[in-house]
Each structure stands twice: as C-alpha cells, then as structure tokens.
C-alpha cells in the first residue's frame, strides 16, 4: 500500500506560542519493503508516525494511502481504517496485563468482528511463528521483555495489515534481545510483503533496511539510502 504525504504540517499551541513540529512535508513511501527514519530527538519522528497511522490529524496537508486521503476521514472512519490496514509496534509493548499472550494477540481480531475460534487459531499461528508456542497462556508479567515485545509484534501482524509502523520497537531491550527482535520483525515484513516503517536511533538497523530517511528539525526528511540500498 503506497503512502504519500503532501504539504503535511503539524503545529501545537500553548499559552505563549505556536510550535511547528512538521512544516510542509511532502514525501512518499514504497508499497512494500522496509524504511527507516532516523534523526535526533525532538525532530518530529514520532509525530510523523502518529500522522501516518491516523492516530492524530494534521494541522494542514494530506496523508494518502493508495490515493485515499485518510487525513480527511472522520474519527470513526480513521479507527476503522487503522484496524484494517495498519499495525503498530511501540517501544513499550502496551500489553493488557490481565490478558494472556494469546488473548492480547487475538484482541484486534475479536474487536474487528472475527469469530473467536478463527481469532484464536490465527493468533496461535502467529505466536508460534514468533517463537512463543509454549508461552501462549502466560500473562505479560510472566514473560521477559523480549518475549513481551514478540507478543506485541504478533499482535501488530495478526490481522495481516498492509502497513506496519514501529516507533523505537527495540529501544527498551538489551542489545542481544534487540537484535533478535529486529531480525524477526524484518523476516515477518519480507514474509507478509508489507510496508514497514521504523523510527530508530539504531543506525546499524537502519542501514539493513531498503530505504533510510533522516529527519531534521521542522520535520524535513532527507533521503540517505534508496530502495536498492545505495546512498543518495
């Protein structure tokens, strides 16, 4: 699913001033493959991810998915679009503590109206794929940090969304666990043929992806690596 951004602006206002986090950004992302967005803290990377994921609305400008302007949708329409087309992975996994790993993964399917039996079957398959076949009945508190993030990845992928948005998905993990989770995430991206956009401070991870952008203050995106892995 091709993502296009046109003249995207996001401003926040407090009692004394207006702050432009992203100003007149125009860019596009490929309809499949893995893209990294790097840059210093405070340049607007997470804000951009929220706008791309229809979690927030721009002050002005447009976000389009295959030509459909999602930024113009109502709140309910955006929620329905997210549920069908977008999977989210964050630095903190946001698992429901009273639910088992299986229940956490099945939740998006159940909320979308999938029959419980099918939701559980698909959730068991994806949990096995991420190496948690023997941990499905465990609560988050009974899982390690890496296992919890694997559950979060399974939850993001279980509905087979066309787009995965990952905001520092390994930032809360030790180096060895982070490397394992990164490899898993990229393998699943290739397997499902989705578009994966990752915000990361890990330059080694970024260089392993198909395309790299660096974000500068004001939300300007500068291409560092193209879809063939060549520097631009």
C-alpha positions in Angstrom: 0.0 0.0 0.0 1.7 3.2 -1.2 1.8 6.1 1.3 2.0 9.7 0.1 2.4 12.8 2.2 1.7 16.2 0.7 2.3 19.6 2.4 1.9 18.0 5.8 2.0 20.4 8.7 1.5 19.8 12.4 1.6 22.6 14.9 0.9 22.7 18.6 -0.1 25.8 20.5 0.5 26.5 24.2 -0.4 29.7 26.2 2.5 31.7 24.8 3.4 30.4 21.3 2.7 28.1 18.4 5.3 25.3 17.7 5.5 23.8 14.2 6.8 20.3 14.7 6.3 19.4 11.0 6.1 22.1 8.3 5.0 21.5 4.7 6.4 18.0 4.4 6.0 16.2 1.0 7.3 12.7 0.5 6.3 9.1 -0.4 7.0 5.6 0.9 7.1 2.4 -1.2 4.2 0.0 -1.3 6.3 -2.8 0.2 9.7 -3.2 1.9 11.3 -1.7 5.0 12.0 2.0 5.6 14.0 3.6 8.5 13.5 7.1 9.8 16.4 8.3 11.9 17.3 11.7 13.5 17.8 13.4 16.8 15.2 13.5 19.5 12.6 16.3 19.0 12.7 16.5 15.3 9.2 15.2 14.9 9.7 11.5 14.1 7.0 10.2 16.5 4.6 13.0 15.4 5.0 11.8 11.8 4.3 8.2 12.8 1.1 9.3 14.6 0.0 11.2 11.5 0.9 8.3 9.1 -1.0 6.0 11.3 -4.1 8.2 11.6 -3.7 8.4 15.3 -3.6 12.2 15.0 -4.8 14.7 12.5 -2.5 17.2 10.7 -3.0 21.0 11.1 -2.9 21.0 7.3 -1.8 18.8 4.4 -2.7 15.3 3.4 -1.8 11.7 4.1 -2.9 9.3 1.3 -2.9 5.5 1.2 -3.2 4.3 -2.4 -4.7 7.7 -3.2 -7.2 7.7 -0.3 -6.9 10.8 1.9 -7.1 9.3 5.4 -6.4 12.7 7.0 -9.8 13.8 5.7 -11.7 10.9 7.4 -13.8 11.2 10.5 -12.6 9.8 13.8 -14.6 6.7 13.4 -13.6 6.2 9.8 -9.9 6.6 10.7 -10.3 4.0 13.5 -11.9 1.5 11.0 -9.1 2.2 8.5 -6.4 1.6 11.2 -7.9 -1.6 12.3 -8.0 -3.0 8.7 -4.8 -1.7 7.2 -2.2 -0.6 9.9 -0.3 -2.4 12.6 1.5 -0.5 15.4 4.6 -1.5 17.4 5.9 0.9 20.1 8.9 1.0 22.4 6.7 0.0 25.3 4.5 -3.0 24.3 1.2 -1.8 25.9 0.0 -5.4 26.5 -3.1 -5.8 28.7 -1.7 -7.2 32.0 -4.8 -9.3 32.8 -4.8 -11.0 29.4 -2.7 -13.9 28.3 -0.3 -13.6 25.4 -2.9 -15.4 23.2 -5.7 -13.1 24.4 -3.6 -10.0 23.8 -2.8 -11.1 20.2 -6.4 -12.1 19.4 -7.9 -8.9 20.7 -7.6 -6.9 17.5 -9.3 -9.7 15.5 -12.1 -10.0 18.1 -12.7 -6.3 18.1 -12.9 -6.4 14.3 -15.7 -9.0 14.5 -13.7 -12.1 13.7 -15.2 -15.3 15.2 -13.5 -16.3 18.4 -12.4 -19.7 17.1 -10.8 -18.2 14.0 -9.2 -15.4 16.0 -7.6 -17.9 18.4 -6.4 -20.1 15.6 -4.7 -17.2 13.7 -3.3 -15.9 17.0 -1.8 -19.3 17.8 -0.2 -19.5 14.4 1.4 -16.1 14.6 2.6 -16.7 18.2 4.2 -19.9 17.1 5.8 -18.0 14.2 7.5 -15.6 16.6 8.8 -18.4 18.8 6.2 -18.3 21.6 4.3 -21.5 21.0 4.9 -22.6 24.6 4.1 -19.2 26.2 0.6 -18.5 24.8 -1.1 -18.9 28.2 1.3 -16.8 30.1 0.5 -13.3 31.4 2.8 -10.4 30.4 4.2 -10.4 33.9 5.4 -13.9 33.4 7.2 -13.1 30.2 10.6 -11.5 29.6 11.0 -8.1 28.0 11.9 -9.7 24.7 9.0 -12.1 24.9 6.6 -9.3 25.6 7.8 -7.4 22.5 7.4 -10.5 20.4 3.8 -10.7 21.6 3.4 -7.0 20.6 4.8 -7.9 17.1 2.4 -10.8 16.8 -0.5 -8.6 17.8 0.5 -6.0 15.2 0.8 -8.6 12.4 -2.1 -11.0 13.2 -4.6 -9.0 11.1 -2.1 -9.1 8.2 -2.1 -5.3 7.7 -0.5 -3.7 4.6 1.5 -1.3 6.7 3.5 -1.7 10.0 4.5 1.4 11.9 7.2 0.8 14.5 8.3 3.6 16.8 11.6 2.6 18.5 10.4 -1.0 18.8 13.6 -2.3 20.4 14.6 0.8 22.4 13.6 -0.8 25.7 15.6 -4.0 25.2 19.1 -5.1 25.8 21.4 -5.4 22.7 21.2 -9.1 22.2 17.4 -9.2 22.6 17.0 -6.2 20.4 19.0 -7.8 17.6 16.7 -10.9 17.8 13.6 -8.9 17.7 14.9 -6.8 14.8 15.7 -9.9 12.7 12.2 -11.3 13.5 10.5 -8.1 12.5 12.3 -7.9 9.2 11.7 -11.5 8.4 8.0 -11.1 9.0 8.0 -8.0 6.9 9.5 -9.9 4.0 7.2 -12.9 4.5 4.0 -10.8 4.5 5.0 -8.4 1.8 4.0 -5.4 3.9 5.4 -1.9 4.2 7.4 -1.5 7.4 8.4 2.0 8.6 10.6 2.1 11.6 11.7 5.1 13.7 15.0 4.1 15.2 18.2 5.5 16.7 20.0 2.3 15.7 22.0 3.2 12.6 23.1 -0.4 12.1 19.4 -1.5 11.9 18.7 1.5 9.6 21.4 0.5 7.1 20.0 -3.0 6.8 16.7 -1.7 5.5 15.7 -0.8 1.9 15.4 2.9 2.4 16.6 5.4 5.0 15.4 8.9 5.7 16.9 11.3 8.2 14.5 13.8 9.9 15.7 17.3 10.6 14.1 20.0 12.9 10.8 21.2 11.4 10.1 17.7 10.0 12.2 17.8 6.9 13.1 14.3 5.6 16.3 13.8 3.7 16.9 10.5 1.8 20.1 8.8 2.8 19.6 5.4 1.1 17.3 4.4 -1.8 15.2 1.2 -2.3 18.3 -0.6 -3.7 20.4 0.2 -0.7 22.5 2.7 -2.5 23.3 6.1 -0.8 21.5 9.0 -2.3 
